[in-house]
Amino acid sequence: MKKISLLALLLLSYVGVFAQQGQTVEMADSFRSSGKIYVVIAVIVIIFVGLSVYLFAIDRRLKKIEKEK
């Protein structure tokens, strides 16, 4: 569990590296001005959480199968 927490923390801190000043993206600006950027972020978070839950469930099943053998 510690390894997973550390990995998640490192991945989240890595996002800050891509935040460069001076560059504008028209699509992001239009999403931000209309408030749709929050919908995009929510969808990304839902997908990420769903994949994480799915992978943890598979990991539990595999551990259970390994213990039975």
MOQUIPE-V700661 format. One record per residue. SS is DSSP state (H for helix, E for strand, L for the rest). PSI is psi in radians with two decimals (none if undefined). OMEGA is omega in whole degrees, 0 to 359 (none if undefined). Layout:
BEGIN
SS;PSI;OMEGA + SS;PSI;OMEGA
END
This chain:
BEGIN
L;-0.61;179 + H;-0.66;180 + H;-0.70;180 + H;-0.73;179 + H;-0.74;178 + H;-0.73;178 + H;-0.78;179 + H;-0.73;179 + H;-0.77;180 + H;-0.69;179 + H;-0.68;179 + H;-0.59;179 + H;-0.41;180 + H;-0.44;182 + H;-0.57;180 + H;-0.37;180 + H;-0.56;184 + H;-0.07;182 + L;1.59;182 + L;2.48;180 + L;2.65;173 + L;-0.21;180 + L;2.33;177 + L;2.49;179 + L;2.08;185 + H;-0.72;182 + H;-0.75;180 + H;-0.68;179 + H;-0.70;179 + H;-0.67;176 + H;-0.74;181 + H;-0.70;182 + H;-0.54;180 + H;-0.10;179 + L;0.12;182 + L;-0.20;180 + H;-0.55;179 + H;-0.56;176 + H;-0.75;179 + H;-0.79;179 + H;-0.73;179 + H;-0.73;179 + H;-0.74;179 + H;-0.75;180 + H;-0.73;179 + H;-0.75;178 + H;-0.78;180 + H;-0.77;180 + H;-0.74;178 + H;-0.78;178 + H;-0.68;179 + H;-0.80;179 + H;-0.74;180 + H;-0.78;181 + H;-0.68;177 + H;-0.64;178 + H;-0.74;178 + H;-0.71;179 + H;-0.74;178 + H;-0.77;180 + H;-0.74;180 + H;-0.69;177 + H;-0.69;179 + H;-0.75;179 + H;-0.72;179 + H;-0.64;179 + H;-0.54;179 + H;-0.51;184 + L;none;none
END
